[in-house]
Amino acid sequence: MDQLRERRKTILATMGAVCLLYVGRLFYLQVVSEDFAKRAELNVVKEHVIPPSRGVIYDRAQRIMVTNTPIFDLLVTPNELYLPDTSIFERYLRLDRATVRARIAQAFKYSRHKPSFLEKQIAPDVFYALQEHLWKCRGVTVVSRISREYLYPVGANFLGYISEVNKKDVERSQGYYRPGDLIGAAGLERAYEDVLRGRKGVEKVKVDVHGKEVGRYADGRYDTLAVKGEDIVVTVDAELQLFGETLMKNKIGSIVAIEPATGEILAFVSAPTYDPNLMSGMSFTENWRKLYSDSLKPLFNRPLMAMYPPGSIFKILNALVALNEGTLHNETYYGCGGGFARNKGRPACHPHPAPLNLAGAIQHSCNAYFAAVYVDMLHHPKYDNFYDAYERWEEYMHRFGVGVPTGVDLPHEKKGRIPSKAFYDKWYGSKRWRGMTIVSNAIGQGEIEMTPLQMANVVCVIANKGYYIRPHFFKRFQNNPENPPRYEKVESGVDSAHFKTVIDAMEQVVTSGTGYLAQIPGISVCGKTGTAENPHGEDHSVFFGFAPKENPKIVVATIVENAGFGGVWAAPITSLMIEKYLTGTVADSARYRRIIEADFITPAHLRRSALPVIAAQSRTVSPAEAPAPPPRFVPPDAE
C-alpha cells in the first residue's frame, strides 16, 4: 500500500512539474518576450516598392533625347468598390463596358480585399482628364510610375524602348524584378539597363486583417529611398540622325556614320523607322503589334541585323589584302574585255579604259581586274596550297571586322558572313573548289554578306590606315565626365604604307569616277560605289566613304534597297550626310530635294503596311514640329 502511495506522489509530482514548465513558458512568451509581438506586427506590414527614375539619355551635344514622364495605373479593391457609372472608363480609357466588367470580375476572383489592375500605363493627359471624375468612385486607387518620353522623335532602332518584364526577366533578376515592373526591352535601354534603371526604394505600411492600409510602419524608420538611374551621354548627333532619317524617307535601307578616330557612332539610321514615342504608354501593345506585322519591318534594325552582299566596295578589301601579301603591286596591270576573260567573261564588266593599274581599277570599278587579283592571290605559289591561301584571306577579313561581330554595345548584332573552308567543303565537296569556283567573292557578291555597320567599320580601317576602334554608342556618364571608357583598338594586319594608293584612288572615284555625285565643294571626299545584286528585285545601291581626306572626321556607309547603281543614290546621300556634319548645312538644295523626293517603296512593299504609323516618320520634320530644344535642321531651300 505504501508503495502505491509513493508511486502516486511521484506521478503527481512529475505532472505538476510539467504543468509548471508549460505555465512558465507561456508566461515568458506572452508577458516577458516581445518575439511574438514582433512577429504579429510583421504579419500586418506591407511593403510598397518605390520605382526609381530612369537615367536620362543625352546626345553628344548635350541635347536630351530620352527623358522620363509619369504614367498611372488604376487599381480596384472589390470589397470597397463603388462605381456609380462606368462610362468614364469607356470615355477616357477607351475601354468598352464588357471589358470593364470582365476586369472587375477578375479582380473579385483574385481577391476581394487586395487591389487589382483595371488599366495600366495611362498617359498623363488621359489620367488628368479622368481624375476629375474619380471622386465619385470608391475602392479605386492610383499608382504613379515612370515611363519614357523621346524629345527627338528619332533613333528608335538604337534607343530601344521599355516594357513590362516577362517571366524570364523575373527569373534572371534574382528577385530584383517583380511582375508589372518595367525593363529596357531593346536597344540602348536594354544594353544599359543595369545603369539606367537605378535602385528601388521601399516604404513599409501597416495593414489590418482585411489588407487595408492603416498607417506607416515604425514612423518610416525602415523605409529606403529610391535612387535615380545614371544619366548617360551617347555618341550620336541627334541633328545628324534627324537629317539622315529625313533623307531616307520612302526608302528601305540604312545609313551608318562613325567618327573613325574614336569609333563613336554619329548616326545609325534604319529605314523605314517610327516615332519611338509610339512604344511608350497605354497604346504600347497595340502599336507594337502594328509595327511587328508591318510588311516594311520598321522594328527590324537594319544597320545591325540586315546582311547584304557588299558589292564593289568589297574590292577595296581584296586590294589591301593582296598588296599586303605581295601578290599585287600598285602598278600591276590587268586587261578587261567586258568581263573576266579567264572565266568566260564572268563576272561581266561595264565599258571603261583598259588595261588598268590598281588606282585605275578602283576609280572605274573594274570587275575583271579584281577577279584576276583575287584568283591570282589564292593560287599564288607563295602558299603551300590553295586552301591555306583561302584561310589566310579569311583571317584578314575577320581582322577587318567582316564575318565576325564588331562588338558594338547593342544586343542582337549579326556577324555577316565570310564563308569558311568547311562551308565550301560541305557545299562543293572536300577540295573540289578553286578560285574560279568562288570568283564572285572578288567583287563582293557570291556568299559574302555584311551588315551596314560592318561596311562603315571597314571604312574606319581605311580612314585610319590600318585599324578601327570598336564602334560604340556609350560616350560617358553625364555626371562623371572624367575618365571616359577606353575602347579596344583592332589592327587589320595590313601595313599602313599600302593605304595611300587606295585612298588616292578612292578620291578619284569621287572626283572623276563612278562616285562623282558624292562631290562636295571645298571638301575632299574619298569613297567607293557598289551595286549589290539582288535576286529578289532591283539591285541595291551602296556607297561608303570618308572626309576629309587628310585627318578624316567622319565615315559613312549607305545602302538603299532596290535603288540600282551605288553612284546614283547612295553616293549623294552619303555626301549630304558628310556635308551636314562637317559644315552644319547643305549648300545644294536641288540635290537635297532630289533625294527626299525619291521613293523606292513599291506597292509590293506596302501590302500590309501600317501606313498611319509609318507616315509619321516618312516626312520631313520641321523645327516647328519638334519639341524643345528644337532641331537646327531645316531643308536647305528654306534657309
C-alpha positions in Angstrom: 0.0 0.0 0.0 2.8 2.4 1.0 4.5 1.5 -2.3 1.4 2.6 -4.3 1.2 5.9 -2.4 4.8 6.7 -3.2 4.2 5.9 -6.8 1.2 8.2 -6.9 3.1 11.0 -5.3 5.9 10.6 -7.9 3.4 10.7 -10.8 1.6 13.7 -9.3 4.9 15.5 -8.7 6.0 14.8 -12.3 2.7 16.1 -13.7 2.9 19.2 -11.6 6.5 19.9 -12.7 5.4 19.5 -16.4 2.4 21.8 -15.8 4.7 24.4 -14.1 7.1 24.2 -17.0 4.3 24.9 -19.5 2.8 27.7 -17.5 6.3 29.3 -17.1 7.0 29.0 -20.8 3.6 30.5 -21.7 4.1 33.4 -19.2 7.5 34.1 -20.8 6.3 34.0 -24.3 3.2 36.1 -23.7 4.4 38.5 -21.0 8.1 38.7 -20.9 9.2 38.0 -24.5 8.5 40.5 -27.4 9.2 37.9 -30.1 5.6 37.1 -30.8 4.5 40.7 -30.7 7.1 41.4 -33.3 6.0 38.5 -35.4 2.4 39.6 -35.2 3.3 43.1 -36.2 5.3 41.8 -39.1 2.3 39.8 -40.3 0.5 43.1 -40.9 3.3 45.0 -42.5 3.2 45.5 -46.3 6.0 46.8 -48.5 5.4 49.4 -51.2 8.2 49.3 -53.8 9.1 52.8 -54.9 10.3 52.7 -58.6 13.3 54.9 -59.3 13.5 57.4 -62.1 15.4 56.0 -65.1 18.5 57.8 -66.3 18.2 60.5 -68.9 19.9 59.9 -72.3 21.7 62.9 -73.9 23.3 63.1 -77.3 26.9 64.1 -77.9 25.9 67.8 -77.9 24.0 67.6 -74.6 20.6 67.6 -76.2 18.1 65.5 -74.2 17.0 62.6 -76.4 15.2 60.5 -73.8 13.7 61.6 -70.5 11.0 60.4 -68.1 7.3 61.1 -67.9 4.8 59.8 -65.3 2.3 57.2 -66.2 -0.5 55.9 -64.0 -2.0 52.6 -63.1 -5.6 52.3 -62.0 -6.4 49.7 -59.4 -9.7 48.5 -57.8 -10.3 46.8 -54.5 -13.5 44.8 -54.9 -14.9 44.9 -51.3 -14.6 48.7 -51.2 -15.7 49.2 -54.8 -18.5 51.6 -55.7 -18.8 52.8 -59.3 -21.9 54.9 -60.0 -21.1 55.0 -63.7 -18.5 53.0 -65.7 -18.9 55.3 -68.7 -15.9 57.5 -67.6 -13.6 54.5 -68.1 -15.2 53.9 -71.5 -14.8 57.6 -72.5 -11.2 58.3 -71.2 -9.6 54.8 -71.2 -11.3 53.6 -74.4 -12.5 50.5 -72.6 -15.8 49.1 -73.6 -18.3 48.2 -70.9 -17.8 44.5 -71.3 -14.0 44.9 -70.8 -14.5 47.0 -67.6 -16.9 44.4 -66.2 -14.7 41.5 -67.1 -11.7 43.1 -65.4 -13.7 43.8 -62.2 -15.0 40.2 -62.2 -11.4 39.1 -62.5 -10.4 41.3 -59.5 -13.2 39.7 -57.4 -11.9 36.3 -58.4 -8.3 37.2 -57.4 -9.1 38.8 -54.0 -11.9 40.8 -52.5 -9.5 42.6 -50.2 -6.4 43.2 -52.4 -6.2 45.7 -55.3 -6.1 44.5 -58.9 -5.3 46.4 -62.1 -8.2 47.9 -64.0 -5.8 49.7 -66.5 -2.0 50.1 -66.8 0.3 52.8 -68.1 -2.3 55.6 -68.5 -0.8 58.7 -70.1 -0.7 61.9 -68.0 -3.1 63.9 -70.2 -5.6 61.0 -70.2 -5.2 60.5 -66.4 -5.6 64.2 -65.5 -8.9 64.3 -67.5 -10.1 61.1 -65.8 -9.0 62.2 -62.4 -11.7 64.9 -62.3 -14.4 62.2 -62.1 -12.7 59.7 -59.8 -14.1 61.5 -56.6 -17.4 59.8 -57.4 -15.8 56.3 -57.1 -14.8 54.3 -54.0 -12.3 51.5 -53.9 -10.3 52.9 -56.8 -6.7 53.8 -56.2 -4.0 55.2 -58.4 -0.3 54.3 -58.6 2.2 56.5 -60.3 5.2 55.1 -62.3 7.8 56.4 -64.7 7.7 55.8 -68.4 9.9 57.2 -71.2 9.4 60.3 -73.4 11.5 60.8 -76.6 12.1 64.5 -77.1 13.6 63.9 -80.5 11.3 61.6 -82.5 14.3 59.8 -84.0 16.7 56.9 -83.3 14.0 54.3 -82.4 16.2 51.5 -83.7 19.1 52.1 -81.4 17.4 53.8 -78.4 15.0 50.9 -77.9 12.1 51.0 -75.5 11.0 49.8 -72.1 8.2 47.3 -71.4 6.8 45.1 -68.7 9.1 42.3 -67.5 8.3 38.8 -68.7 8.7 35.6 -66.7 12.3 35.1 -67.9 13.2 38.6 -66.9 11.9 38.0 -63.4 13.7 34.7 -63.0 17.0 36.0 -64.3 16.9 39.1 -62.0 17.3 37.0 -58.7 14.5 38.8 -57.0 15.0 42.4 -58.3 12.1 42.5 -60.8 8.5 41.7 -59.9 5.6 41.2 -62.3 4.5 44.6 -63.6 7.9 46.2 -63.4 9.3 48.0 -66.4 12.6 47.0 -68.0 14.7 48.0 -71.0 13.5 45.7 -73.7 15.5 46.7 -76.8 18.4 48.9 -78.0 20.4 51.0 -75.5 17.6 50.8 -73.0 18.3 47.0 -72.9 22.1 47.2 -73.2 22.5 49.7 -70.3 19.5 48.6 -68.2 21.7 48.0 -65.1 22.9 51.6 -65.3 19.7 53.3 -66.3 17.3 51.6 -64.0 18.6 53.0 -60.7 17.7 51.3 -57.4 14.3 50.7 -55.9 13.1 52.2 -52.7 10.8 50.6 -50.1 8.0 52.1 -48.0 6.6 49.9 -45.2 3.0 50.3 -44.1 0.7 48.6 -41.6 -2.4 46.9 -42.8 -5.4 45.4 -40.9 -6.8 41.8 -41.2 -8.6 42.8 -44.4 -5.5 44.1 -46.1 -6.5 47.8 -45.7 -3.6 50.2 -45.0 -3.8 51.9 -41.6 -0.5 53.9 -41.4 3.2 53.9 -41.8 5.2 51.2 -40.0 7.6 52.4 -37.3 7.1 56.0 -38.5 9.1 55.2 -41.6 12.4 54.3 -39.8 12.8 51.2 -42.0 11.9 52.9 -45.3 14.5 53.3 -48.0 14.7 56.0 -50.7 14.7 55.2 -54.5 18.0 56.1 -56.2 17.7 57.6 -59.7 19.5 55.8 -62.6 22.6 57.2 -64.1 22.2 59.8 -66.9 24.3 58.8 -69.9 25.7 60.7 -72.9 25.7 58.8 -76.2 27.9 59.4 -79.2 25.0 60.1 -81.6 24.4 63.5 -83.0 20.6 64.0 -82.8 20.6 66.6 -85.6 22.6 64.3 -87.9 20.3 61.4 -87.1 17.2 63.5 -87.8 18.8 64.6 -91.1 19.6 61.0 -92.1 16.1 59.8 -91.3 14.7 62.6 -93.5 17.0 61.6 -96.4 15.8 58.0 -96.1 12.0 58.7 -96.1 10.2 56.5 -98.5 13.2 54.2 -98.8 14.4 50.9 -97.3 17.9 50.6 -96.1 20.3 52.3 -93.7 23.0 54.9 -93.1 25.8 54.4 -90.5 28.1 57.3 -89.7 31.2 56.9 -87.4 34.0 59.1 -86.2 37.0 57.0 -87.3 39.5 58.2 -84.7 37.3 57.2 -81.8 34.8 54.6 -83.1 31.9 56.8 -81.9 28.7 56.2 -83.8 27.4 59.6 -85.1 24.2 58.4 -86.8 22.5 55.0 -87.1 19.6 55.2 -89.5 17.3 52.3 -90.1 14.6 52.9 -92.7 11.7 52.8 -92.6 11.5 53.9 -89.0 8.9 55.0 -86.5 8.4 57.6 -83.7 9.8 56.0 -80.5 7.0 57.6 -78.5 4.7 55.0 -80.1 6.4 52.5 -77.8 5.5 54.3 -74.6 2.3 54.5 -72.6 -1.1 52.7 -72.7 -1.0 52.1 -76.5 2.3 50.2 -76.4 0.8 46.8 -77.1 -1.4 48.0 -79.9 1.4 49.9 -81.6 3.9 47.1 -81.1 1.5 44.7 -82.9 1.1 47.1 -85.8 4.8 47.6 -86.2 5.6 43.9 -85.8 3.1 42.9 -88.5 4.0 45.7 -90.9 5.5 44.5 -94.2 8.1 47.3 -94.2 9.5 45.8 -90.9 10.2 49.0 -89.1 11.2 47.1 -85.9 14.0 45.4 -87.9 17.3 47.1 -87.0 18.8 47.1 -90.5 22.2 48.7 -89.6 22.8 46.0 -87.0 21.0 43.0 -88.4 20.4 43.2 -92.2 23.0 41.3 -94.2 23.7 42.3 -97.8 26.2 41.4 -100.4 28.5 44.5 -100.2 29.1 44.7 -104.0 32.1 46.6 -105.3 33.0 48.3 -102.1 34.5 44.9 -101.1 37.1 45.3 -103.9 39.0 47.7 -101.6 39.5 45.0 -99.0 40.7 42.4 -101.6 43.1 45.0 -102.9 44.6 45.7 -99.5 45.0 42.1 -98.6 46.7 41.3 -102.0 49.0 44.3 -101.5 50.0 43.2 -98.1 50.6 39.6 -99.2 52.7 40.8 -102.1 50.6 39.2 -104.8 49.6 42.6 -106.1 51.5 45.8 -106.7 50.3 49.3 -107.4 51.5 49.1 -111.0 50.1 45.6 -111.7 48.0 45.9 -114.9 45.2 43.6 -116.0 43.1 43.9 -119.1 39.3 43.9 -119.4 37.3 42.9 -122.4 33.9 43.4 -120.9 34.5 40.7 -118.3 37.0 38.3 -116.7 38.3 36.5 -119.8 39.8 33.6 -117.9 36.3 32.6 -116.7 34.4 33.0 -119.9 33.7 36.7 -119.3 32.3 36.2 -115.8 32.0 38.4 -113.9 31.0 40.8 -116.6 32.1 44.4 -116.6 31.0 47.8 -117.9 32.8 49.9 -120.6 35.9 51.8 -119.3 39.5 52.3 -120.3 41.8 49.2 -120.3 44.2 47.9 -119.3 44.3 49.5 -115.8 46.6 49.6 -112.8 45.2 49.3 -109.3 44.3 53.0 -108.9 42.5 53.0 -112.3 40.7 49.8 -111.4 39.4 51.3 -108.2 38.4 54.5 -109.9 36.5 52.7 -112.7 35.4 49.8 -110.5 36.6 47.1 -112.9 35.2 43.7 -112.1 37.6 41.8 -114.3 40.6 43.4 -112.6 39.6 42.4 -109.1 38.6 38.9 -110.3 42.1 38.5 -111.5 43.6 39.9 -108.3 41.5 37.5 -106.2 42.2 34.4 -108.2 45.9 35.1 -108.6 46.3 35.7 -104.9 44.6 32.5 -103.9 46.6 30.5 -106.4 49.9 32.2 -105.7 52.9 29.9 -105.4 53.9 31.5 -102.1 51.3 29.4 -100.4 51.6 25.7 -99.8 48.2 25.2 -101.4 45.1 27.0 -102.4 43.2 26.1 -99.2 45.9 27.6 -97.0 45.7 30.7 -99.1 41.9 30.9 -98.7 42.2 30.5 -94.9 44.8 33.3 -94.8 42.4 35.5 -96.8 39.5 34.6 -94.4 41.7 35.6 -91.4 42.3 39.1 -93.0 38.5 39.6 -93.4 37.9 38.8 -89.8 40.5 41.3 -88.8 38.7 43.9 -90.9 35.6 43.1 -88.8 33.8 41.2 -91.5 32.2 37.8 -90.8 32.6 38.5 -87.0 30.6 40.8 -84.7 32.1 44.3 -84.4 31.3 44.2 -80.6 29.1 47.3 -80.7 27.2 47.9 -77.5 23.8 46.9 -78.8 22.1 43.5 -78.4 21.4 41.1 -81.3 24.2 42.1 -83.7 24.6 39.9 -86.7 28.1 38.9 -87.7 27.6 38.9 -91.5 29.3 36.1 -93.4 32.7 35.2 -94.7 32.3 31.5 -95.8 34.8 29.2 -94.1 36.7 26.4 -95.8 34.3 24.0 -94.1 31.4 25.8 -95.6 32.7 25.4 -99.1 33.8 21.8 -98.5 30.2 21.0 -97.5 28.8 22.8 -100.4 31.1 21.7 -103.2 32.8 18.7 -101.7 36.1 18.4 -99.9 38.9 20.0 -102.1 36.6 20.3 -105.1 36.5 24.1 -105.3 39.1 26.6 -106.5 39.5 30.3 -107.1 37.3 30.3 -110.2 34.5 28.5 -108.3 34.2 31.4 -105.8 35.3 34.2 -108.0 32.2 36.2 -107.2 33.8 36.9 -103.8 36.2 39.1 -105.6 33.6 41.8 -106.2 31.6 41.4 -103.0 28.9 39.0 -104.4 28.7 35.3 -104.1 28.4 34.2 -100.5 29.8 37.4 -98.9 27.4 39.2 -96.6 28.0 42.3 -94.5 25.8 44.5 -92.2 25.8 48.2 -92.8 27.6 48.7 -89.5 30.4 46.4 -90.8 30.6 48.4 -94.0 31.0 51.7 -92.1 33.5 50.0 -89.8 35.6 48.9 -92.8 35.8 52.5 -93.9 37.2 53.3 -90.5 40.1 50.9 -91.2 40.8 52.7 -94.4 40.5 56.2 -93.0 42.8 55.2 -90.1 45.2 53.5 -92.4 45.1 50.1 -90.8 42.9 49.8 -87.7 39.5 50.5 -86.2 38.3 51.4 -82.7 35.4 49.2 -81.6 32.2 51.1 -82.7 30.1 52.2 -79.7 27.3 54.4 -78.6 28.2 55.0 -74.9 30.3 58.1 -74.5 30.3 58.8 -70.8 28.2 59.4 -67.7 26.6 62.8 -67.7 27.5 63.4 -64.0 31.0 62.0 -64.3 32.7 63.4 -67.4 36.2 62.4 -66.2 37.8 59.1 -67.3 35.5 58.1 -70.2 35.8 54.5 -71.2 38.6 53.3 -73.5 37.6 51.1 -76.4 39.7 48.4 -78.0 41.9 49.2 -81.0 41.7 46.4 -83.6 44.6 46.1 -86.1 43.8 44.8 -89.6 47.3 43.4 -90.1 47.7 45.5 -93.3 50.8 47.7 -93.4 49.8 51.4 -93.3 52.0 52.0 -96.4 49.5 50.2 -98.6 46.6 52.6 -97.9 48.0 55.6 -99.8 47.3 54.2 -103.2 43.9 53.0 -102.2 42.9 56.3 -100.6 44.2 58.3 -103.6 42.1 56.1 -105.9 39.0 56.5 -103.7 39.4 60.2 -104.0 39.5 59.8 -107.8 36.3 57.7 -107.6 34.6 60.8 -106.4 36.3 63.5 -108.5 36.2 61.7 -111.8 34.9 58.1 -111.4 31.7 56.2 -110.6 31.0 58.2 -107.4 31.1 61.7 -108.8 27.7 62.5 -107.3 29.4 62.4 -103.9 31.4 65.5 -104.6 31.2 68.4 -102.0 32.7 71.8 -102.9 35.7 72.5 -100.8 35.8 69.1 -99.1 37.9 66.2 -100.3 35.7 63.1 -100.2 37.1 59.6 -100.7 34.6 56.8 -101.5 33.7 53.7 -103.4 30.4 52.8 -105.1 28.8 49.4 -105.0 25.8 47.9 -106.8 24.8 44.8 -104.9 23.0 42.2 -106.9 19.6 41.3 -105.5 17.9 38.1 -106.7 14.5 39.3 -105.4 14.3 42.5 -107.4 16.2 45.6 -108.4 19.8 45.8 -107.2 20.7 47.6 -104.0 22.6 51.0 -104.2 25.7 51.0 -102.0 28.3 53.6 -101.2 30.9 54.1 -98.5 33.3 57.0 -98.0 35.0 59.4 -95.6 36.1 63.0 -95.4 38.2 65.0 -95.4 40.9 63.0 -97.0 43.5 64.3 -94.5 42.6 63.8 -90.9 39.2 62.2 -91.5 36.3 63.3 -89.2 33.5 61.1 -90.4 32.9 57.9 -92.3 29.5 57.0 -93.8 28.1 53.8 -95.3 24.8 54.0 -97.1 22.6 51.3 -98.6 19.3 51.9 -100.4 17.5 48.7 -101.3 16.2 48.3 -104.8 17.6 51.6 -105.9 20.1 50.4 -108.5 23.6 51.9 -109.1 25.5 53.0 -106.0 26.8 56.1 -107.6 23.2 57.4 -108.4 21.5 57.3 -105.0 23.8 56.0 -102.1 26.7 58.3 -103.1 24.8 61.6 -102.9 23.0 60.5 -99.7 26.5 59.9 -98.2 27.8 63.2 -99.4 24.9 65.1 -97.9 25.5 63.4 -94.5 29.2 64.3 -94.6 28.4 67.9 -95.6 25.8 68.3 -92.9 28.1 67.0 -90.2 31.2 68.9 -91.3 29.6 72.3 -92.2 26.3 72.2 -90.4 24.3 72.9 -93.5 23.7 71.8 -97.1 24.5 74.1 -100.0 22.9 72.2 -102.9 19.2 72.4 -102.3 18.4 70.7 -105.6 20.4 67.6 -104.6 18.7 67.5 -101.3 15.2 67.8 -102.9 16.1 65.1 -105.4 16.9 62.7 -102.6 14.0 63.3 -100.3 11.5 63.2 -103.2 12.8 59.8 -104.4 10.5 56.9 -103.5 11.7 53.3 -103.7 8.9 51.7 -101.7 6.9 49.7 -104.2 3.2 48.5 -103.9 4.5 45.1 -103.1 6.3 46.5 -100.0 3.1 48.1 -98.8 0.8 45.1 -99.0 0.5 45.0 -95.2 2.0 48.3 -94.2 0.5 50.2 -91.2 0.6 53.4 -93.2 -0.6 55.8 -90.4 2.2 54.6 -88.2 4.9 54.8 -90.8 3.7 58.0 -92.3 4.6 59.8 -89.1 8.3 59.2 -89.9 8.1 59.3 -93.7 8.1 63.0 -94.0 10.5 65.9 -93.4 10.5 67.1 -89.7 10.4 70.8 -89.5 11.7 72.8 -86.5 8.2 74.0 -85.6 7.1 70.4 -85.1 10.0 69.3 -82.9 9.8 69.7 -79.1 12.2 71.9 -77.3 15.1 72.2 -77.8 14.2 72.4 -81.5 16.4 70.8 -84.1 18.6 73.1 -86.1 18.0 71.1 -89.3 15.9 73.0 -91.9 15.6 72.0 -95.5 18.2 74.0 -97.4 15.7 75.7 -99.7 14.1 77.2 -96.6 17.3 78.7 -95.2 
